[in-house]
Amino acid sequence: MMNTQMTAARRELNVIYEISKTLATSLDVHKTFREALNYLLQAMDWRRAFVVLSEPGSAELHGLCAVGLSLEESQRLKFLPGEGIVGRVYATGMPFSAPDLRAEPLFLNRTGGADQSPGACVAMLATPIRADRRTVGVLAVDYLNPQTRSHFGDDLQLLKMVSTLMGQALLLHRSVSAAHDSMQDEVRRMSKALKSGNKIEHVVGTSAPMLEVFDQVHQVAPARTTVLLRGESGTGKEVIARAIHSLSPRKREAFVCVNCAALTESLLESELFGHEKGSFTGAQGQRKGRFEMAHGGTLFLDEIGDISASFQAKLLRVLQEREFERVGGSTAVKVDVRLILATNRDLERMVKAGEFRADLYYRINVVSIQLPPLRERREDIPAMAKHFLDRFNRDNARTTQFSPAAMRVLSSCYWPGNVRELENCVERTATMAHSDVITDLAFPCQGNRCLTQVLHHIDREDAVRPSRLTEIPIQERPMGPAGADAALPAPSEVSPEPVAVAAPTAVADGKPEGESERLVWAMERSGWVQAKAARLLKISPRQMGYALQKHGIEVRKF
């Protein structure tokens, strides 16, 4: 008798050890609980077992895993608290034993357990699974009870120890899951904060040049430092200036904008510094200038490279002393203004030519931010075009969309007018579109009517030059004995070697200087038809093909 008890005790101890080891192997409770039930049934020679758990936000108990039940039977493991044996164990938190399910009024036979062994006595044991001092589920087993035993103390004790281990594993799993979810939420929050932090309102762009601009804007915004924005016309200098102001500690104060190129010197002086009553004809009273209006805030001076030499001296004194006198006045007015300036001119060349004061240049060029032209960030064009089209649709109650071919046309354009030109092109094309889908044929350039083709190679000495394609020295034509250009070889004589497109001479013919740029110029003038471009450059189509291949110029197909 004693040996039998020791054997049973040893078996139960082994069961507890193996189940605890199984539950510790993984945080996947569905897998570990199922493996634990499998071992429990094999070791104890029991018939079936299942675990049901309560789920947040649900009043029902749902099956987590089961052994000895078919898939259809497992799907029926749903109980309300207080419903049947399982529901009662969950509601009361007390274990339950039924020696004979046929005589148990609480037994629901929901999974057909009593039907598997007709005429046999089947017992059922159920115990609550507790975690964090509350019942979270139920562990239940059934097995054949041929002798109709009425006491199951040892079996219930074993089952309670197993359910305790399961409760601890479940608590650990939920704690780790909650920590993981919290960490994921924090990662998403920080990622969103970083993304939103790197973005600038009303500016669309994810390209590397624009991300660099965004970083510079966020770096310089908190300081009082003077900022010089440089870039071609239409690149969005005023938008960036407003972004710097809105990200600065002065964002609650005024942002005042002045276009220096739009005013004469006398008007600009009055506009910036203000005037006293009677200082000139028509001065009916004292008027504050833009410097005073921007006191405590930000003053944006656009086109600073267009002011005269005499006004440069007056502006220099204001920047140095942070004070000025109104036109016709003698009292110094002190101001606290953060200056942001912008220009599309080559200030360094102007300083060398004596057109711009060097001391003013050093004063305004404290932090310089270069805004890239649109053609140097082509990956931003689709998003920007969609942004402008969405705004057009909202303003005009339309549902216009770009076709993929239309978007390819936009992405291939040179855009000498940059973002401003893209915005106008989108609005113009959407306005004149005959359907809700804008195709590639809707653009004027598709009919050789490019509205800005003549601007595709701006070469002003006083402007920031458009970014070129890769510069490659031009090969000169062979010279004849008399010094004249030798005739180009016939097409049949042309070899796959690089071919000179044109003489490296002057720009008087309206063509750009670089060989690769002449190729692009000719292709754009001819609607990217190689034969037409070859005639413009006075070479053969075959030479044209070799030249395009040499410079890696991709022929755009619309």
Solvent accessible surface area in square Angstrom, and as a share of the most:
residue,aa,sasa,rsa
1,M,176,0.79
2,M,140,0.62
3,N,116,0.59
4,T,92,0.54
5,Q,102,0.45
6,M,100,0.45
7,T,81,0.47
8,A,36,0.28
9,A,59,0.46
10,R,132,0.48
11,R,104,0.38
12,E,34,0.15
13,L,123,0.61
14,N,74,0.38
15,V,1,0.00
16,I,31,0.15
17,Y,127,0.48
18,E,48,0.22
19,I,1,0.00
20,S,39,0.25
21,K,100,0.42
22,T,25,0.14
23,L,15,0.07
24,A,88,0.68
25,T,93,0.54
26,S,40,0.26
27,L,82,0.41
28,D,72,0.37
29,V,16,0.09
30,H,94,0.42
31,K,106,0.45
32,T,1,0.00
33,F,0,0.00
34,R,106,0.39
35,E,73,0.33
36,A,1,0.00
37,L,0,0.00
38,N,56,0.29
39,Y,72,0.27
40,L,0,0.00
41,L,13,0.07
42,Q,143,0.63
43,A,28,0.22
44,M,12,0.05
45,D,126,0.65
46,W,23,0.08
47,R,54,0.20
48,R,11,0.04
49,A,0,0.00
50,F,16,0.07
51,V,0,0.00
52,V,0,0.00
53,L,15,0.07
54,S,18,0.12
55,E,87,0.39
56,P,131,0.82
57,G,98,0.94
58,S,48,0.31
59,A,77,0.60
60,E,58,0.26
61,L,1,0.00
62,H,42,0.19
63,G,36,0.35
64,L,38,0.19
65,C,9,0.05
66,A,8,0.06
67,V,17,0.10
68,G,47,0.45
69,L,23,0.11
70,S,58,0.37
71,L,137,0.68
72,E,115,0.52
73,E,27,0.12
74,S,34,0.22
75,Q,116,0.52
76,R,92,0.34
77,L,3,0.01
78,K,95,0.40
79,F,12,0.05
80,L,87,0.43
81,P,65,0.41
82,G,46,0.45
83,E,50,0.22
84,G,7,0.07
85,I,6,0.03
86,V,3,0.02
87,G,0,0.00
88,R,113,0.41
89,V,1,0.00
90,Y,45,0.17
91,A,62,0.48
92,T,78,0.45
93,G,18,0.18
94,M,123,0.55
95,P,45,0.28
96,F,37,0.16
97,S,39,0.25
98,A,0,0.00
99,P,42,0.26
100,D,29,0.15
101,L,6,0.03
102,R,142,0.52
103,A,80,0.62
104,E,34,0.15
105,P,123,0.77
106,L,50,0.25
107,F,43,0.18
108,L,78,0.39
109,N,50,0.26
110,R,79,0.29
111,T,11,0.06
112,G,14,0.13
113,G,1,0.01
114,A,28,0.22
115,D,96,0.50
116,Q,86,0.38
117,S,24,0.16
118,P,116,0.73
119,G,67,0.64
120,A,36,0.28
121,C,12,0.07
122,V,4,0.03
123,A,0,0.00
124,M,13,0.06
125,L,0,0.00
126,A,0,0.00
127,T,1,0.00
128,P,12,0.08
129,I,0,0.00
130,R,114,0.42
131,A,8,0.06
132,D,99,0.51
133,R,225,0.82
134,R,131,0.48
135,T,20,0.12
136,V,1,0.01
137,G,0,0.00
138,V,0,0.00
139,L,0,0.00
140,A,0,0.00
141,V,3,0.02
142,D,10,0.05
143,Y,12,0.05
144,L,92,0.46
145,N,3,0.02
146,P,116,0.73
147,Q,155,0.69
148,T,74,0.43
149,R,103,0.38
150,S,74,0.48
151,H,153,0.68
152,F,8,0.03
153,G,52,0.50
154,D,106,0.55
155,D,15,0.08
156,L,30,0.15
157,Q,94,0.42
158,L,1,0.00
159,L,0,0.00
160,K,79,0.33
161,M,73,0.33
162,V,0,0.00
163,S,4,0.03
164,T,73,0.42
165,L,39,0.19
166,M,0,0.00
167,G,1,0.01
168,Q,111,0.50
169,A,16,0.13
170,L,3,0.01
171,L,72,0.36
172,L,103,0.51
173,H,50,0.22
174,R,73,0.26
175,S,59,0.38
176,V,61,0.35
177,S,38,0.25
178,A,63,0.49
179,A,58,0.45
180,H,102,0.45
181,D,80,0.42
182,S,69,0.44
183,M,123,0.55
184,Q,73,0.33
185,D,75,0.39
186,E,71,0.32
187,V,83,0.48
188,R,139,0.51
189,R,139,0.51
190,M,97,0.43
191,S,42,0.27
192,K,151,0.64
193,A,51,0.40
194,L,118,0.59
195,K,131,0.55
196,S,68,0.44
197,G,31,0.30
198,N,64,0.33
199,K,126,0.54
200,I,10,0.05
201,E,132,0.59
202,H,145,0.65
203,V,26,0.15
204,V,40,0.23
205,G,11,0.10
206,T,103,0.60
207,S,3,0.02
208,A,76,0.59
209,P,44,0.27
210,M,7,0.03
211,L,78,0.39
212,E,104,0.47
213,V,4,0.02
214,F,2,0.01
215,D,78,0.40
216,Q,64,0.29
217,V,0,0.00
218,H,55,0.25
219,Q,150,0.67
220,V,11,0.06
221,A,1,0.01
222,P,81,0.51
223,A,49,0.38
224,R,116,0.42
225,T,42,0.24
226,T,13,0.08
227,V,0,0.00
228,L,0,0.00
229,L,0,0.00
230,R,23,0.08
231,G,1,0.01
232,E,17,0.07
233,S,54,0.35
234,G,7,0.06
235,T,10,0.06
236,G,25,0.24
237,K,15,0.07
238,E,66,0.30
239,V,59,0.34
240,I,3,0.02
241,A,0,0.00
242,R,119,0.44
243,A,8,0.06
244,I,0,0.00
245,H,13,0.06
246,S,58,0.38
247,L,75,0.37
248,S,3,0.02
249,P,105,0.66
250,R,35,0.13
251,K,112,0.48
252,R,213,0.78
253,E,94,0.42
254,A,43,0.34
255,F,37,0.15
256,V,17,0.10
257,C,40,0.24
258,V,5,0.03
259,N,68,0.35
260,C,4,0.02
261,A,54,0.42
262,A,76,0.59
263,L,59,0.29
264,T,84,0.49
265,E,66,0.29
266,S,81,0.52
267,L,105,0.52
268,L,4,0.02
269,E,39,0.18
270,S,14,0.09
271,E,31,0.14
272,L,0,0.00
273,F,8,0.03
274,G,0,0.00
275,H,17,0.08
276,E,40,0.18
277,K,150,0.64
278,G,60,0.58
279,S,36,0.23
280,F,92,0.38
281,T,140,0.81
282,G,54,0.52
283,A,8,0.06
284,Q,150,0.67
285,G,28,0.27
286,Q,107,0.48
287,R,84,0.31
288,K,114,0.48
289,G,0,0.00
290,R,60,0.22
291,F,2,0.01
292,E,23,0.10
293,M,91,0.41
294,A,0,0.00
295,H,101,0.45
296,G,20,0.19
297,G,0,0.00
298,T,1,0.00
299,L,0,0.00
300,F,0,0.00
301,L,0,0.00
302,D,23,0.12
303,E,34,0.15
304,I,0,0.00
305,G,3,0.03
306,D,52,0.27
307,I,12,0.06
308,S,44,0.29
309,A,67,0.52
310,S,59,0.38
311,F,1,0.01
312,Q,2,0.01
313,A,42,0.33
314,K,79,0.34
315,L,0,0.00
316,L,13,0.07
317,R,105,0.38
318,V,4,0.03
319,L,8,0.04
320,Q,88,0.39
321,E,93,0.42
322,R,63,0.23
323,E,32,0.14
324,F,3,0.01
325,E,76,0.34
326,R,33,0.12
327,V,38,0.22
328,G,64,0.61
329,G,24,0.23
330,S,101,0.65
331,T,98,0.57
332,A,51,0.39
333,V,23,0.13
334,K,145,0.62
335,V,12,0.07
336,D,53,0.27
337,V,0,0.00
338,R,1,0.00
339,L,1,0.00
340,I,0,0.00
341,L,0,0.00
342,A,0,0.00
343,T,0,0.00
344,N,18,0.09
345,R,49,0.18
346,D,47,0.25
347,L,0,0.00
348,E,66,0.30
349,R,67,0.24
350,M,10,0.05
351,V,37,0.21
352,K,177,0.75
353,A,57,0.44
354,G,65,0.63
355,E,87,0.39
356,F,5,0.02
357,R,92,0.34
358,A,43,0.33
359,D,59,0.30
360,L,0,0.00
361,Y,25,0.10
362,Y,154,0.59
363,R,103,0.38
364,I,0,0.00
365,N,44,0.22
366,V,83,0.48
367,V,49,0.28
368,S,50,0.32
369,I,1,0.00
370,Q,96,0.42
371,L,3,0.02
372,P,14,0.09
373,P,13,0.08
374,L,1,0.00
375,R,21,0.08
376,E,79,0.35
377,R,7,0.02
378,R,67,0.24
379,E,109,0.49
380,D,2,0.01
381,I,0,0.00
382,P,49,0.31
383,A,53,0.41
384,M,8,0.04
385,A,0,0.00
386,K,119,0.50
387,H,63,0.28
388,F,21,0.09
389,L,6,0.03
390,D,48,0.25
391,R,87,0.32
392,F,19,0.08
393,N,19,0.10
394,R,166,0.60
395,D,110,0.57
396,N,76,0.39
397,A,97,0.75
398,R,74,0.27
399,T,96,0.56
400,T,2,0.01
401,Q,120,0.53
402,F,29,0.12
403,S,18,0.12
404,P,102,0.64
405,A,26,0.20
406,A,0,0.00
407,M,43,0.19
408,R,141,0.51
409,V,6,0.04
410,L,2,0.01
411,S,31,0.20
412,S,23,0.15
413,C,29,0.17
414,Y,21,0.08
415,W,6,0.02
416,P,12,0.08
417,G,23,0.22
418,N,0,0.00
419,V,25,0.14
420,R,134,0.49
421,E,21,0.10
422,L,0,0.00
423,E,53,0.24
424,N,75,0.39
425,C,12,0.07
426,V,0,0.00
427,E,93,0.42
428,R,89,0.33
429,T,4,0.03
430,A,0,0.00
431,T,75,0.44
432,M,136,0.61
433,A,18,0.14
434,H,192,0.86
435,S,64,0.42
436,D,71,0.37
437,V,78,0.45
438,I,1,0.01
439,T,60,0.35
440,D,22,0.12
441,L,141,0.70
442,A,44,0.34
443,F,5,0.02
444,P,22,0.14
445,C,47,0.28
446,Q,48,0.21
447,G,45,0.43
448,N,101,0.52
449,R,151,0.55
450,C,35,0.21
451,L,106,0.53
452,T,28,0.16
453,Q,49,0.22
454,V,136,0.78
455,L,81,0.40
456,H,11,0.05
457,H,37,0.17
458,I,54,0.27
459,D,56,0.29
460,R,110,0.40
461,E,105,0.47
462,D,33,0.17
463,A,9,0.07
464,V,36,0.21
465,R,128,0.47
466,P,11,0.07
467,S,41,0.26
468,R,70,0.26
469,L,89,0.44
470,T,107,0.62
471,E,109,0.49
472,I,63,0.32
473,P,116,0.73
474,I,36,0.18
475,Q,79,0.35
476,E,127,0.57
477,R,56,0.21
478,P,95,0.59
479,M,113,0.51
480,G,20,0.20
481,P,153,0.96
482,A,98,0.76
483,G,42,0.41
484,A,66,0.51
485,D,73,0.38
486,A,33,0.26
487,A,94,0.73
488,L,55,0.27
489,P,62,0.39
490,A,47,0.37
491,P,73,0.46
492,S,99,0.64
493,E,119,0.53
494,V,11,0.06
495,S,52,0.34
496,P,105,0.66
497,E,114,0.51
498,P,63,0.39
499,V,19,0.11
500,A,13,0.10
501,V,1,0.00
502,A,9,0.07
503,A,25,0.20
504,P,62,0.39
505,T,93,0.54
506,A,63,0.49
507,V,63,0.36
508,A,102,0.79
509,D,82,0.42
510,G,54,0.51
511,K,31,0.13
512,P,9,0.05
513,E,97,0.43
514,G,9,0.09
515,E,1,0.00
516,S,5,0.03
517,E,6,0.03
518,R,8,0.03
519,L,0,0.00
520,V,8,0.05
521,W,28,0.10
522,A,0,0.00
523,M,0,0.00
524,E,16,0.07
525,R,119,0.44
526,S,7,0.04
527,G,29,0.28
528,W,22,0.08
529,V,67,0.39
530,Q,66,0.29
531,A,40,0.31
532,K,85,0.36
533,A,0,0.00
534,A,1,0.00
535,R,159,0.58
536,L,65,0.32
537,L,3,0.02
538,K,159,0.68
539,I,15,0.08
540,S,16,0.10
541,P,80,0.50
542,R,112,0.41
543,Q,3,0.01
544,M,0,0.00
545,G,28,0.27
546,Y,44,0.17
547,A,0,0.00
548,L,6,0.03
549,Q,142,0.63
550,K,55,0.23
551,H,26,0.12
552,G,67,0.64
553,I,25,0.12
554,E,144,0.64
555,V,44,0.25
556,R,60,0.22
557,K,172,0.73
558,F,92,0.38
